[in-house]
Amino acid sequence: MQELIEKLIAEVGLSSDQANKTVATVLNFVKTKLPPAFSGNIESLLAGKTEEMKQDVKQEGEGFMDKAEDFAEAAKDKLEDFAEVAKDKLSDAADKAEDLAKDALDKIKGLFGGEKK
């Protein structure tokens, strides 16, 4: 922020007090227009701490990726469990359908004098 204050003094001709008040006013205005999570970043940016900001963003990104990977792994496990249950249920349904078909065929054969099993 000091760099901006010095620019305002040198280029605009403001006094030190005026430059400080101007920067504080602009900073507070910008903060009200951004989500609260960014307010610290604005101060860091104006203080020339861009490397610290980059590191913070990188850490947040890594944390997000870790959470996304955990979520994907949990979703994969759930889907595998669901697929296994679905396979078992479909197999049971197929067995029941086969039994019903055999019973129906036996009844039809019985109607026409065929052998009943």
N, CA, C and O atoms as a GROMACS GRO file, in nm:
protein
  468
    1MET      N    1   0.081  -0.118   0.000
    1MET     CA    2   0.000   0.000   0.000
    1MET      C    3   0.086   0.125   0.000
    1MET      O    4   0.048   0.229  -0.054
    2GLN      N    5   0.201   0.113   0.060
    2GLN     CA    6   0.290   0.229   0.070
    2GLN      C    7   0.329   0.278  -0.070
    2GLN      O    8   0.341   0.398  -0.093
    3GLU      N    9   0.348   0.183  -0.161
    3GLU     CA   10   0.384   0.221  -0.298
    3GLU      C   11   0.273   0.305  -0.362
    3GLU      O   12   0.300   0.404  -0.430
    4LEU      N   13   0.148   0.264  -0.340
    4LEU     CA   14   0.034   0.339  -0.394
    4LEU      C   15   0.025   0.478  -0.329
    4LEU      O   16  -0.001   0.577  -0.397
    5ILE      N   17   0.045   0.483  -0.201
    5ILE     CA   18   0.042   0.611  -0.130
    5ILE      C   19   0.149   0.706  -0.186
    5ILE      O   20   0.123   0.824  -0.210
    6GLU      N   21   0.269   0.652  -0.207
    6GLU     CA   22   0.377   0.734  -0.262
    6GLU      C   23   0.344   0.783  -0.403
    6GLU      O   24   0.378   0.895  -0.438
    7LYS      N   25   0.278   0.698  -0.484
    7LYS     CA   26   0.238   0.739  -0.620
    7LYS      C   27   0.136   0.852  -0.613
    7LYS      O   28   0.145   0.948  -0.690
    8LEU      N   29   0.041   0.841  -0.523
    8LEU     CA   30  -0.060   0.946  -0.509
    8LEU      C   31   0.003   1.079  -0.468
    8LEU      O   32  -0.039   1.185  -0.514
    9ILE      N   33   0.103   1.072  -0.382
    9ILE     CA   34   0.172   1.194  -0.338
    9ILE      C   35   0.251   1.254  -0.455
    9ILE      O   36   0.246   1.374  -0.480
   10ALA      N   37   0.324   1.167  -0.526
   10ALA     CA   38   0.412   1.216  -0.632
   10ALA      C   39   0.337   1.258  -0.758
   10ALA      O   40   0.366   1.363  -0.815
   11GLU      N   41   0.240   1.177  -0.801
   11GLU     CA   42   0.176   1.201  -0.930
   11GLU      C   43   0.050   1.288  -0.922
   11GLU      O   44   0.020   1.362  -1.015
   12VAL      N   45  -0.022   1.280  -0.811
   12VAL     CA   46  -0.147   1.354  -0.798
   12VAL      C   47  -0.126   1.482  -0.716
   12VAL      O   48  -0.203   1.577  -0.726
   13GLY      N   49  -0.022   1.481  -0.636
   13GLY     CA   50   0.006   1.598  -0.555
   13GLY      C   51  -0.069   1.600  -0.423
   13GLY      O   52  -0.086   1.706  -0.362
   14LEU      N   53  -0.115   1.484  -0.378
   14LEU     CA   54  -0.185   1.478  -0.250
   14LEU      C   55  -0.084   1.485  -0.136
   14LEU      O   56   0.032   1.448  -0.152
   15SER      N   57  -0.131   1.534  -0.022
   15SER     CA   58  -0.046   1.530   0.097
   15SER      C   59  -0.041   1.386   0.146
   15SER      O   60  -0.121   1.303   0.103
   16SER      N   61   0.050   1.358   0.235
   16SER     CA   62   0.062   1.223   0.290
   16SER      C   63  -0.069   1.180   0.356
   16SER      O   64  -0.115   1.067   0.338
   17ASP      N   65  -0.128   1.270   0.432
   17ASP     CA   66  -0.256   1.240   0.500
   17ASP      C   67  -0.367   1.214   0.399
   17ASP      O   68  -0.446   1.121   0.415
   18GLN      N   69  -0.374   1.297   0.295
   18GLN     CA   70  -0.477   1.279   0.192
   18GLN      C   71  -0.457   1.146   0.118
   18GLN      O   72  -0.554   1.075   0.091
   19ALA      N   73  -0.334   1.113   0.086
   19ALA     CA   74  -0.304   0.988   0.015
   19ALA      C   75  -0.343   0.867   0.100
   19ALA      O   76  -0.401   0.771   0.050
   20ASN      N   77  -0.310   0.873   0.229
   20ASN     CA   78  -0.346   0.763   0.320
   20ASN      C   79  -0.497   0.745   0.328
   20ASN      O   80  -0.548   0.633   0.322
   21LYS      N   81  -0.569   0.856   0.342
   21LYS     CA   82  -0.715   0.851   0.351
   21LYS      C   83  -0.776   0.801   0.219
   21LYS      O   84  -0.873   0.726   0.220
   22THR      N   85  -0.718   0.843   0.108
   22THR     CA   86  -0.768   0.801  -0.023
   22THR      C   87  -0.752   0.650  -0.040
   22THR      O   88  -0.846   0.581  -0.080
   23VAL      N   89  -0.634   0.599  -0.009
   23VAL     CA   90  -0.609   0.455  -0.020
   23VAL      C   91  -0.702   0.378   0.073
   23VAL      O   92  -0.758   0.275   0.033
   24ALA      N   93  -0.719   0.424   0.196
   24ALA     CA   94  -0.807   0.356   0.291
   24ALA      C   95  -0.951   0.355   0.240
   24ALA      O   96  -1.021   0.255   0.253
   25THR      N   97  -0.995   0.467   0.183
   25THR     CA   98  -1.132   0.477   0.130
   25THR      C   99  -1.152   0.381   0.013
   25THR      O  100  -1.251   0.308   0.007
   26VAL      N  101  -1.057   0.382  -0.079
   26VAL     CA  102  -1.067   0.293  -0.196
   26VAL      C  103  -1.062   0.147  -0.151
   26VAL      O  104  -1.140   0.065  -0.200
   27LEU      N  105  -0.973   0.115  -0.060
   27LEU     CA  106  -0.960  -0.022  -0.010
   27LEU      C  107  -1.091  -0.068   0.055
   27LEU      O  108  -1.138  -0.178   0.028
   28ASN      N  109  -1.150   0.015   0.138
   28ASN     CA  110  -1.276  -0.021   0.203
   28ASN      C  111  -1.388  -0.037   0.101
   28ASN      O  112  -1.472  -0.126   0.114
   29PHE      N  113  -1.390   0.049   0.000
   29PHE     CA  114  -1.491   0.038  -0.105
   29PHE      C  115  -1.477  -0.094  -0.180
   29PHE      O  116  -1.575  -0.164  -0.202
   30VAL      N  117  -1.355  -0.126  -0.220
   30VAL     CA  118  -1.331  -0.251  -0.295
   30VAL      C  119  -1.371  -0.372  -0.210
   30VAL      O  120  -1.430  -0.467  -0.261
   31LYS      N  121  -1.339  -0.368  -0.082
   31LYS     CA  122  -1.373  -0.480   0.008
   31LYS      C  123  -1.524  -0.502   0.014
   31LYS      O  124  -1.570  -0.616   0.023
   32THR      N  125  -1.602  -0.395   0.009
   32THR     CA  126  -1.748  -0.411   0.017
   32THR      C  127  -1.806  -0.473  -0.110
   32THR      O  128  -1.918  -0.524  -0.108
   33LYS      N  129  -1.731  -0.468  -0.218
   33LYS     CA  130  -1.779  -0.521  -0.346
   33LYS      C  131  -1.737  -0.665  -0.370
   33LYS      O  132  -1.781  -0.727  -0.466
   34LEU      N  133  -1.653  -0.719  -0.283
   34LEU     CA  134  -1.603  -0.855  -0.299
   34LEU      C  135  -1.650  -0.944  -0.184
   34LEU      O  136  -1.683  -0.895  -0.076
   35PRO      N  137  -1.652  -1.076  -0.208
   35PRO     CA  138  -1.683  -1.168  -0.097
   35PRO      C  139  -1.580  -1.152   0.015
   35PRO      O  140  -1.464  -1.121  -0.011
   36PRO      N  141  -1.622  -1.174   0.139
   36PRO     CA  142  -1.531  -1.156   0.254
   36PRO      C  143  -1.401  -1.235   0.243
   36PRO      O  144  -1.297  -1.191   0.294
   37ALA      N  145  -1.405  -1.350   0.179
   37ALA     CA  146  -1.285  -1.433   0.168
   37ALA      C  147  -1.173  -1.363   0.090
   37ALA      O  148  -1.056  -1.397   0.106
   38PHE      N  149  -1.209  -1.265   0.008
   38PHE     CA  150  -1.109  -1.197  -0.074
   38PHE      C  151  -1.052  -1.071  -0.009
   38PHE      O  152  -0.953  -1.016  -0.058
   39SER      N  153  -1.111  -1.024   0.099
   39SER     CA  154  -1.067  -0.897   0.157
   39SER      C  155  -0.921  -0.901   0.201
   39SER      O  156  -0.847  -0.804   0.182
   40GLY      N  157  -0.879  -1.011   0.260
   40GLY     CA  158  -0.738  -1.024   0.301
   40GLY      C  159  -0.646  -1.026   0.181
   40GLY      O  160  -0.534  -0.975   0.187
   41ASN      N  161  -0.694  -1.085   0.072
   41ASN     CA  162  -0.613  -1.089  -0.050
   41ASN      C  163  -0.593  -0.950  -0.109
   41ASN      O  164  -0.486  -0.920  -0.162
   42ILE      N  165  -0.695  -0.865  -0.100
   42ILE     CA  166  -0.684  -0.730  -0.152
   42ILE      C  167  -0.575  -0.654  -0.074
   42ILE      O  168  -0.491  -0.586  -0.132
   43GLU      N  169  -0.579  -0.667   0.058
   43GLU     CA  170  -0.477  -0.600   0.140
   43GLU      C  171  -0.338  -0.653   0.108
   43GLU      O  172  -0.242  -0.576   0.100
   44SER      N  173  -0.327  -0.784   0.091
   44SER     CA  174  -0.197  -0.842   0.057
   44SER      C  175  -0.148  -0.794  -0.078
   44SER      O  176  -0.030  -0.764  -0.096
   45LEU      N  177  -0.239  -0.785  -0.173
   45LEU     CA  178  -0.203  -0.738  -0.307
   45LEU      C  179  -0.150  -0.595  -0.300
   45LEU      O  180  -0.047  -0.563  -0.360
   46LEU      N  181  -0.221  -0.509  -0.228
   46LEU     CA  182  -0.177  -0.371  -0.216
   46LEU      C  183  -0.049  -0.359  -0.134
   46LEU      O  184   0.026  -0.262  -0.150
   47ALA      N  185  -0.024  -0.453  -0.047
   47ALA     CA  186   0.098  -0.451   0.034
   47ALA      C  187   0.214  -0.515  -0.042
   47ALA      O  188   0.326  -0.523   0.010
   48GLY      N  189   0.189  -0.561  -0.166
   48GLY     CA  190   0.295  -0.620  -0.246
   48GLY      C  191   0.326  -0.764  -0.208
   48GLY      O  192   0.437  -0.812  -0.233
   49LYS      N  193   0.232  -0.832  -0.150
   49LYS     CA  194   0.255  -0.969  -0.104
   49LYS      C  195   0.195  -1.070  -0.203
   49LYS      O  196   0.126  -1.163  -0.162
   50THR      N  197   0.221  -1.051  -0.331
   50THR     CA  198   0.160  -1.138  -0.432
   50THR      C  199   0.211  -1.282  -0.422
   50THR      O  200   0.136  -1.375  -0.449
   51GLU      N  201   0.335  -1.300  -0.383
   51GLU     CA  202   0.388  -1.437  -0.371
   51GLU      C  203   0.314  -1.514  -0.260
   51GLU      O  204   0.283  -1.632  -0.276
   52GLU      N  205   0.288  -1.445  -0.148
   52GLU     CA  206   0.212  -1.508  -0.040
   52GLU      C  207   0.072  -1.544  -0.087
   52GLU      O  208   0.019  -1.649  -0.053
   53MET      N  209   0.012  -1.455  -0.166
   53MET     CA  210  -0.122  -1.482  -0.218
   53MET      C  211  -0.120  -1.603  -0.311
   53MET      O  212  -0.209  -1.688  -0.304
   54LYS      N  213  -0.020  -1.611  -0.396
   54LYS     CA  214  -0.009  -1.725  -0.488
   54LYS      C  215   0.002  -1.856  -0.408
   54LYS      O  216  -0.060  -1.956  -0.443
   55GLN      N  217   0.082  -1.853  -0.301
   55GLN     CA  218   0.099  -1.972  -0.218
   55GLN      C  219  -0.033  -2.010  -0.150
   55GLN      O  220  -0.067  -2.128  -0.143
   56ASP      N  221  -0.106  -1.909  -0.100
   56ASP     CA  222  -0.236  -1.935  -0.038
   56ASP      C  223  -0.332  -1.998  -0.137
   56ASP      O  224  -0.401  -2.095  -0.105
   57VAL      N  225  -0.337  -1.943  -0.258
   57VAL     CA  226  -0.426  -1.996  -0.362
   57VAL      C  227  -0.386  -2.139  -0.397
   57VAL      O  228  -0.472  -2.226  -0.414
   58LYS      N  229  -0.256  -2.163  -0.408
   58LYS     CA  230  -0.207  -2.298  -0.440
   58LYS      C  231  -0.249  -2.398  -0.331
   58LYS      O  232  -0.294  -2.508  -0.361
   59GLN      N  233  -0.233  -2.358  -0.204
   59GLN     CA  234  -0.271  -2.446  -0.094
   59GLN      C  235  -0.421  -2.473  -0.094
   59GLN      O  236  -0.464  -2.586  -0.071
   60GLU      N  237  -0.500  -2.369  -0.120
   60GLU     CA  238  -0.645  -2.387  -0.126
   60GLU      C  239  -0.681  -2.482  -0.240
   60GLU      O  240  -0.767  -2.569  -0.224
   61GLY      N  241  -0.615  -2.466  -0.353
   61GLY     CA  242  -0.640  -2.552  -0.469
   61GLY      C  243  -0.605  -2.697  -0.438
   61GLY      O  244  -0.678  -2.789  -0.475
   62GLU      N  245  -0.492  -2.716  -0.371
   62GLU     CA  246  -0.452  -2.852  -0.334
   62GLU      C  247  -0.552  -2.913  -0.236
   62GLU      O  248  -0.585  -3.031  -0.247
   63GLY      N  249  -0.598  -2.833  -0.142
   63GLY     CA  250  -0.699  -2.882  -0.046
   63GLY      C  251  -0.827  -2.921  -0.117
   63GLY      O  252  -0.888  -3.023  -0.085
   64PHE      N  253  -0.867  -2.838  -0.213
   64PHE     CA  254  -0.987  -2.869  -0.291
   64PHE      C  255  -0.969  -2.998  -0.369
   64PHE      O  256  -1.059  -3.081  -0.374
   65MET      N  257  -0.852  -3.015  -0.431
   65MET     CA  258  -0.826  -3.136  -0.510
   65MET      C  259  -0.827  -3.260  -0.420
   65MET      O  260  -0.878  -3.365  -0.458
   66ASP      N  261  -0.770  -3.248  -0.300
   66ASP     CA  262  -0.772  -3.360  -0.206
   66ASP      C  263  -0.916  -3.399  -0.173
   66ASP      O  264  -0.951  -3.517  -0.172
   67LYS      N  265  -0.999  -3.298  -0.147
   67LYS     CA  266  -1.139  -3.326  -0.116
   67LYS      C  267  -1.212  -3.385  -0.236
   67LYS      O  268  -1.294  -3.475  -0.220
   68ALA      N  269  -1.182  -3.336  -0.354
   68ALA     CA  270  -1.246  -3.388  -0.475
   68ALA      C  271  -1.205  -3.534  -0.499
   68ALA      O  272  -1.288  -3.616  -0.536
   69GLU      N  273  -1.078  -3.565  -0.476
   69GLU     CA  274  -1.032  -3.703  -0.491
   69GLU      C  275  -1.099  -3.795  -0.389
   69GLU      O  276  -1.139  -3.906  -0.422
   70ASP      N  277  -1.110  -3.749  -0.265
   70ASP     CA  278  -1.178  -3.828  -0.162
   70ASP      C  279  -1.324  -3.853  -0.200
   70ASP      O  280  -1.374  -3.964  -0.186
   71PHE      N  281  -1.390  -3.748  -0.250
   71PHE     CA  282  -1.529  -3.762  -0.292
   71PHE      C  283  -1.540  -3.861  -0.408
   71PHE      O  284  -1.630  -3.945  -0.408
   72ALA      N  285  -1.451  -3.851  -0.505
   72ALA     CA  286  -1.456  -3.941  -0.621
   72ALA      C  287  -1.433  -4.086  -0.577
   72ALA      O  288  -1.499  -4.176  -0.628
   73GLU      N  289  -1.342  -4.107  -0.486
   73GLU     CA  290  -1.316  -4.243  -0.437
   73GLU      C  291  -1.437  -4.299  -0.364
   73GLU      O  292  -1.474  -4.415  -0.383
   74ALA      N  293  -1.499  -4.217  -0.280
   74ALA     CA  294  -1.618  -4.260  -0.207
   74ALA      C  295  -1.733  -4.289  -0.304
   74ALA      O  296  -1.805  -4.387  -0.288
   75ALA      N  297  -1.748  -4.205  -0.405
   75ALA     CA  298  -1.853  -4.226  -0.505
   75ALA      C  299  -1.828  -4.355  -0.581
   75ALA      O  300  -1.921  -4.430  -0.609
   76LYS      N  301  -1.702  -4.381  -0.615
   76LYS     CA  302  -1.666  -4.505  -0.686
   76LYS      C  303  -1.702  -4.627  -0.601
   76LYS      O  304  -1.760  -4.723  -0.650
   77ASP      N  305  -1.668  -4.621  -0.473
   77ASP     CA  306  -1.700  -4.733  -0.383
   77ASP      C  307  -1.851  -4.755  -0.375
   77ASP      O  308  -1.898  -4.868  -0.380
   78LYS      N  309  -1.926  -4.646  -0.362
   78LYS     CA  310  -2.072  -4.657  -0.355
   78LYS      C  311  -2.128  -4.716  -0.484
   78LYS      O  312  -2.217  -4.801  -0.481
   79LEU      N  313  -2.077  -4.671  -0.597
   79LEU     CA  314  -2.125  -4.722  -0.726
   79LEU      C  315  -2.094  -4.870  -0.742
   79LEU      O  316  -2.176  -4.946  -0.794
   80GLU      N  317  -1.975  -4.910  -0.698
   80GLU     CA  318  -1.941  -5.052  -0.705
   80GLU      C  319  -2.034  -5.136  -0.618
   80GLU      O  320  -2.079  -5.243  -0.658
   81ASP      N  321  -2.064  -5.085  -0.496
   81ASP     CA  322  -2.157  -5.155  -0.408
   81ASP      C  323  -2.296  -5.163  -0.472
   81ASP      O  324  -2.360  -5.268  -0.469
   82PHE      N  325  -2.341  -5.052  -0.529
   82PHE     CA  326  -2.471  -5.048  -0.595
   82PHE      C  327  -2.475  -5.147  -0.712
   82PHE      O  328  -2.574  -5.218  -0.729
   83ALA      N  329  -2.369  -5.151  -0.791
   83ALA     CA  330  -2.364  -5.242  -0.906
   83ALA      C  331  -2.371  -5.387  -0.861
   83ALA      O  332  -2.437  -5.470  -0.925
   84GLU      N  333  -2.305  -5.418  -0.752
   84GLU     CA  334  -2.306  -5.555  -0.700
   84GLU      C  335  -2.446  -5.594  -0.653
   84GLU      O  336  -2.494  -5.704  -0.683
   85VAL      N  337  -2.512  -5.505  -0.580
   85VAL     CA  338  -2.648  -5.531  -0.534
   85VAL      C  339  -2.742  -5.545  -0.653
   85VAL      O  340  -2.827  -5.634  -0.656
   86ALA      N  341  -2.728  -5.456  -0.751
   86ALA     CA  342  -2.813  -5.461  -0.870
   86ALA      C  343  -2.792  -5.592  -0.945
   86ALA      O  344  -2.888  -5.653  -0.992
   87LYS      N  345  -2.668  -5.634  -0.956
   87LYS     CA  346  -2.637  -5.762  -1.024
   87LYS      C  347  -2.705  -5.878  -0.952
   87LYS      O  348  -2.765  -5.964  -1.016
   88ASP      N  349  -2.695  -5.881  -0.821
   88ASP     CA  350  -2.758  -5.987  -0.743
   88ASP      C  351  -2.910  -5.987  -0.761
   88ASP      O  352  -2.971  -6.092  -0.779
   89LYS      N  353  -2.969  -5.869  -0.755
   89LYS     CA  354  -3.115  -5.859  -0.770
   89LYS      C  355  -3.159  -5.900  -0.911
   89LYS      O  356  -3.261  -5.967  -0.927
   90LEU      N  357  -3.083  -5.859  -1.011
   90LEU     CA  358  -3.118  -5.898  -1.148
   90LEU      C  359  -3.105  -6.049  -1.167
   90LEU      O  360  -3.185  -6.112  -1.236
   91SER      N  361  -3.004  -6.106  -1.105
   91SER     CA  362  -2.985  -6.252  -1.113
   91SER      C  363  -3.103  -6.324  -1.047
   91SER      O  364  -3.155  -6.422  -1.100
   92ASP      N  365  -3.144  -6.274  -0.930
   92ASP     CA  366  -3.260  -6.332  -0.862
   92ASP      C  367  -3.386  -6.319  -0.947
   92ASP      O  368  -3.465  -6.413  -0.957
   93ALA      N  369  -3.405  -6.202  -1.007
   93ALA     CA  370  -3.522  -6.180  -1.091
   93ALA      C  371  -3.520  -6.272  -1.212
   93ALA      O  372  -3.624  -6.324  -1.253
   94ALA      N  373  -3.401  -6.292  -1.271
   94ALA     CA  374  -3.390  -6.381  -1.386
   94ALA      C  375  -3.424  -6.524  -1.347
   94ALA      O  376  -3.491  -6.595  -1.421
   95ASP      N  377  -3.377  -6.567  -1.230
   95ASP     CA  378  -3.409  -6.702  -1.182
   95ASP      C  379  -3.560  -6.718  -1.161
   95ASP      O  380  -3.617  -6.820  -1.199
   96LYS      N  381  -3.623  -6.618  -1.102
   96LYS     CA  382  -3.768  -6.624  -1.080
   96LYS      C  383  -3.843  -6.626  -1.213
   96LYS      O  384  -3.940  -6.700  -1.229
   97ALA      N  385  -3.796  -6.545  -1.306
   97ALA     CA  386  -3.861  -6.542  -1.438
   97ALA      C  387  -3.848  -6.677  -1.507
   97ALA      O  388  -3.942  -6.724  -1.571
   98GLU      N  389  -3.733  -6.740  -1.494
   98GLU     CA  390  -3.712  -6.873  -1.554
   98GLU      C  391  -3.806  -6.975  -1.489
   98GLU      O  392  -3.866  -7.057  -1.558
   99ASP      N  393  -3.816  -6.971  -1.356
   99ASP     CA  394  -3.907  -7.062  -1.286
   99ASP      C  395  -4.052  -7.040  -1.329
   99ASP      O  396  -4.124  -7.137  -1.352
  100LEU      N  397  -4.094  -6.914  -1.340
  100LEU     CA  398  -4.231  -6.883  -1.384
  100LEU      C  399  -4.256  -6.933  -1.526
  100LEU      O  400  -4.363  -6.985  -1.557
  101ALA      N  401  -4.155  -6.916  -1.612
  101ALA     CA  402  -4.169  -6.961  -1.751
  101ALA      C  403  -4.182  -7.113  -1.756
  101ALA      O  404  -4.262  -7.166  -1.833
  102LYS      N  405  -4.104  -7.183  -1.676
  102LYS     CA  406  -4.112  -7.330  -1.673
  102LYS      C  407  -4.249  -7.375  -1.622
  102LYS      O  408  -4.310  -7.467  -1.677
  103ASP      N  409  -4.298  -7.309  -1.515
  103ASP     CA  410  -4.430  -7.342  -1.462
  103ASP      C  411  -4.539  -7.318  -1.566
  103ASP      O  412  -4.630  -7.399  -1.583
  104ALA      N  413  -4.528  -7.205  -1.634
  104ALA     CA  414  -4.628  -7.173  -1.738
  104ALA      C  415  -4.623  -7.276  -1.849
  104ALA      O  416  -4.728  -7.318  -1.898
  105LEU      N  417  -4.506  -7.316  -1.890
  105LEU     CA  418  -4.492  -7.416  -1.997
  105LEU      C  419  -4.550  -7.550  -1.953
  105LEU      O  420  -4.617  -7.618  -2.030
  106ASP      N  421  -4.524  -7.587  -1.829
  106ASP     CA  422  -4.580  -7.712  -1.777
  106ASP      C  423  -4.733  -7.707  -1.777
  106ASP      O  424  -4.798  -7.805  -1.813
  107LYS      N  425  -4.790  -7.595  -1.737
  107LYS     CA  426  -4.935  -7.583  -1.735
  107LYS      C  427  -4.993  -7.589  -1.875
  107LYS      O  428  -5.096  -7.651  -1.898
  108ILE      N  429  -4.925  -7.523  -1.968
  108ILE     CA  430  -4.974  -7.528  -2.106
  108ILE      C  431  -4.967  -7.670  -2.160
  108ILE      O  432  -5.059  -7.716  -2.227
  109LYS      N  433  -4.857  -7.740  -2.131
  109LYS     CA  434  -4.845  -7.880  -2.175
  109LYS      C  435  -4.956  -7.964  -2.113
  109LYS      O  436  -5.012  -8.052  -2.179
  110GLY      N  437  -4.988  -7.937  -1.986
  110GLY     CA  438  -5.094  -8.011  -1.917
  110GLY      C  439  -5.230  -7.988  -1.982
  110GLY      O  440  -5.312  -8.079  -1.987
  111LEU      N  441  -5.254  -7.868  -2.032
  111LEU     CA  442  -5.379  -7.836  -2.098
  111LEU      C  443  -5.397  -7.915  -2.226
  111LEU      O  444  -5.510  -7.948  -2.265
  112PHE      N  445  -5.286  -7.946  -2.293
  112PHE     CA  446  -5.291  -8.015  -2.421
  112PHE      C  447  -5.252  -8.161  -2.411
  112PHE      O  448  -5.223  -8.226  -2.512
  113GLY      N  449  -5.250  -8.211  -2.291
  113GLY     CA  450  -5.223  -8.353  -2.272
  113GLY      C  451  -5.076  -8.390  -2.271
  113GLY      O  452  -5.043  -8.508  -2.276
  114GLY      N  453  -4.991  -8.294  -2.265
  114GLY     CA  454  -4.848  -8.324  -2.260
  114GLY      C  455  -4.809  -8.364  -2.121
  114GLY      O  456  -4.889  -8.358  -2.028
  115GLU      N  457  -4.685  -8.406  -2.108
  115GLU     CA  458  -4.637  -8.447  -1.977
  115GLU      C  459  -4.624  -8.326  -1.886
  115GLU      O  460  -4.575  -8.220  -1.925
  116LYS      N  461  -4.668  -8.347  -1.767
  116LYS     CA  462  -4.657  -8.243  -1.666
  116LYS      C  463  -4.540  -8.276  -1.578
  116LYS      O  464  -4.525  -8.390  -1.533
  117LYS      N  465  -4.459  -8.183  -1.553
  117LYS     CA  466  -4.341  -8.210  -1.471
  117LYS      C  467  -4.368  -8.178  -1.329
  117LYS      O  468  -4.280  -8.194  -1.244
   0.00000   0.00000   0.00000
